[in-house]
Amino acid sequence: MAPQKLSNQRLNEVQHVLADYTPVNPDTDVEQLAALCKAVLNSIDVRDVKRTPSDELVRQIESMLRTIKKRKRGEILTAFRDDEEGTLVIESCMEDQPFLVSSVRGLLAGEGLEIRSFMNAVAKLRRDPAGRITSVGKGLSESILRIELAVGQRAAAAEGLQVRYRQRLRIAQAIFSDFQPMKRRLQNLADDFLRAAMATVGEPSLQLREAEGMVRWLCDENYVLLSVEEYALDGAPISGLGMCSVVEPTRDAAAFAAFAAGDGPSIAFQRSLEESPVHRAGKPGHFMVRRVDRNGEPIGTCLINGLFTYKALHTPPEEIPLLRLNLRSLLADREVSVDSHRGKAMTNAFNSLPLEFLLTEPRDSVWDLTDRVLRAEAEGESDVHIRVGAGGKFVFAFVSLPKEMFSDALRLRVQECLKQELGATYSDFGVYMDRYDNAIVHFYLTGPETFGKVDTESVRRQVLAMAKGWNERLREVLAQVAGPDKVDELFELYVDAFTEEAKRRVDDTRLAGDVACVETLRMGEDFDCDLYVSTTGDHPGSLNLRVFKRQPINLSDELPLITSFGFSVIDEYRRPINLAHERCFEMDNFRLDVRPERTRAILGRRKEIRDALRLVFSGAVGRDNLNQLVVTTTITATEVEILRAYVAYLHQLRCPFETDLIRSTLVAYPTVSQALMAWLVARFDPASASDDLARVAESTLASELRRITDFTADRVFRAVAEVVRATSRTNAFIAAGDPMAFKFRGDAITYGPEPRPYREIWVFHPDFEGVHLRGGQVARGGLRFSDRPNDFRTEIHGLMATQRVKNVLIVPMGAKGGFVLRNPPTDRKALRAAGDHYYKLFIRALLSVTDNVVQGEPVTPPGILHSEQPDPYLVVAADKGTAHLSDTANAISAERGFWLDDAFA
């Protein structure tokens, strides 16, 4: 559903809740709350709260209103509180500005805390002089954040978080509010360089003009300014703008004094060892700039801290001040014309080097690496070069590879190898494709301490060993999946099975998963799938679903099955897998729209979700939104089918709630649905049921039901709980694909017409549904093949009531049963054949929960748990559509050794 449509739908639901809402806080202004609800829902991505029931969402927004009720201009409001079940709730409010969300997410990621929900709203608020809200919808834009963190066992890690959280917001505020003053300071600095350049001549003037150009280039949307600090000639601090006004920096005055008095370049660059506190993850850069007077004499130092923008990182170095001068110097030293073939090749090699390497490394290192790039281009061979930066603070690593060997997967493996071998804790990278289609990958690495002596040759050998071709990679994967003995046989099948793009982009882990799924199809299955997080490609970190099929399936048929699990699909691509001398299989890859904070929890259910998808695609279970419970709870797909059976039964009972409403309510309250299932398991699953567990589970369910505050949801759950409580026995936990049967005590159910049956058996299967009603312990009546799918129980109930009158002189109580096909064939002959087939399944399902009599003693069927008196009476006479099947029913009775034998039908 489109985001705007979702937003409007959610707003309507919230307005419905507000109509009867009783505020948690008696002081809450209900009109302001309604206005804030509208403002919040109009500004957030409603997918962030799609699993939050509307009544709970209103309570959350009321809490936010209480937090932000009074705030003065420039003030940052924060509220921290512990919620139940190990959840920490954070609420904050301040003037809206850039960097807030990214800064907060960066902080929480660094804390290692799982984000359960993240609501980021922007609302226009008008306040009186004291800071109290007077109206919502007009006024200044304010950023309102509400975050739920899973603290659990990491409670100690959250200590001090409030201080760090407030500090992070203050830093973001200072950087934004000081942006224009910082930019003006840099412009003044550039003007100082220009005036000094005009007062000098020759090389000094040229160097000053390049310094001026560099400072102006930084101001031209090439650098995110974090702080600008000024120091005197002796290194004493003079002023500071940006984050340094919040966090006092620790600087080496002697180093500043030495730089200011030195005769080296006017600008020096190095990277910080600490993470950026705002905007994005990464290490900020420090530009140390010598301040000069009109005559070019040093008067101090200016330190410019920030992050290069995307624009800067994609600007060819030959166009950047200072670096362009270095390039011209290189070409002049080699006596090469810039317009010559050699000059263009050297320029391209220079441009392939990372910006920060060119800014930090000495001239000889730059020239040496430029030559290496040129040699790699000419020879087309793999090479590795490792350079430890000044003082061992960082390492640059360069890897050149022929295009056919390069892949995102290889890049990631090399990056991890470098981090491990060098003891680095941080790494970033860049990729450059040269004119000969060689890949040049550069890595920047830092660690908790300075790098000592690095065994570059050992690291080089390890990296080169990873640069394997497709054939070698495939053989290793096949050995892993199928064993060494199968490699040669499978290699011939798979060597040309994948497209060239797939060979380049897929990593070995993903390739192993793909081969395993295809092997499942080769063994005869029609479908297999896998759920994984992409580590390479254009969207690393994204959650993906890969679907493998023996037969083509239209995308329009696939998507509803996937979305039934609550997954929204961002995009999809399809690839053929052509096995040599065998059929072609299809693979669809769906990139799912899942918030990063939910990915870990979903992967924790990976096996259960894969199993459920297999069942859904095979048609063994339903394909409605109840499948979301497989993702959000510990319920399995088979257990979801049990809940689906109860929903279908409530529909036949003419329960006053639409089926869609019941399903949506079960999904909206996953903990209650899980408690319902736990109660059923504790009563009827022979593998784990016990009276003690049943009592605990029932108590837990009662507690969960009390937590529901929405009136309609409460009524829906109590209706479901009523039929669950009325269940006296079921084969659902031992059915193993056979129809599920549920036996109910009629007097325990308030829904449905009078007279209530004494006992009722409900049979549920993906292809048919059936019911058998008995007016008393001993009751006779036939089974019919109904053609009323929406209300066949009503039909059967009416016939049972009539049968009670007809049988009064024979058997005091009447009985009746019937079944209906969910997707009946249109052909008359096929319809009769289908009816006969499902009649047999229906009979077997009825007998699966019916006691037998052996040597005069009642015997309960194996695996059936119950707490009722023995109940062995079941008779199924002929009726409409089943008159020709009496012998069939008696044969099934005899097959199972049922005590009534041929009196059964």
SULVENWO-V309384 format. One record per run of one state. SS is the DSSP state (h for helix, s for strand, l for the rest). FROM is the first residue (numbers start at 1). LEN is the number of residues. If there is no record, write none. Layout:
{{SS:FROM:LEN} {SS:FROM:LEN}}
//
This chain:
{{l:1:2} {h:3:17} {l:20:10} {h:30:14} {l:44:2} {h:46:4} {l:50:4} {h:54:15} {l:69:1} {s:70:1} {l:71:6} {s:77:7} {l:84:3} {s:87:9} {l:96:4} {h:100:12} {l:112:2} {s:114:14} {l:128:4} {s:132:5} {l:137:3} {s:140:11} {l:151:1} {h:152:7} {l:159:2} {h:161:17} {l:178:1} {h:179:20} {l:199:3} {h:202:18} {l:220:3} {s:223:10} {l:233:4} {s:237:6} {h:243:3} {l:246:7} {h:253:9} {l:262:5} {s:267:9} {l:276:7} {s:283:10} {l:293:5} {s:298:11} {l:309:1} {h:310:4} {l:314:3} {h:317:3} {l:320:3} {h:323:11} {l:334:7} {h:341:11} {l:352:3} {h:355:6} {l:361:2} {h:363:17} {l:380:3} {s:383:6} {l:389:1} {h:390:3} {l:393:2} {s:395:8} {h:403:3} {l:406:2} {h:408:15} {l:423:3} {s:426:8} {l:434:4} {s:438:9} {l:447:9} {h:456:11} {l:467:3} {h:470:13} {l:483:1} {h:484:11} {l:495:5} {h:500:6} {l:506:2} {h:508:15} {l:523:4} {s:527:7} {l:534:9} {s:543:7} {l:550:5} {h:555:9} {l:564:5} {s:569:10} {l:579:5} {s:584:9} {l:593:3} {h:596:8} {l:604:2} {h:606:13} {l:619:6} {h:625:8} {l:633:4} {h:637:16} {l:653:6} {h:659:10} {l:669:1} {h:670:15} {l:685:6} {h:691:16} {l:707:4} {h:711:15} {l:726:1} {s:727:4} {l:731:9} {s:740:6} {h:746:3} {l:749:10} {s:759:6} {l:765:3} {s:768:7} {l:775:4} {s:779:2} {l:781:1} {s:782:4} {l:786:6} {h:792:15} {l:807:6} {s:813:9} {l:822:6} {h:828:21} {l:849:3} {s:852:3} {l:855:2} {s:857:3} {l:860:17} {s:877:1} {l:878:5} {h:883:13} {l:896:5} {h:901:3} {l:904:2}}
//
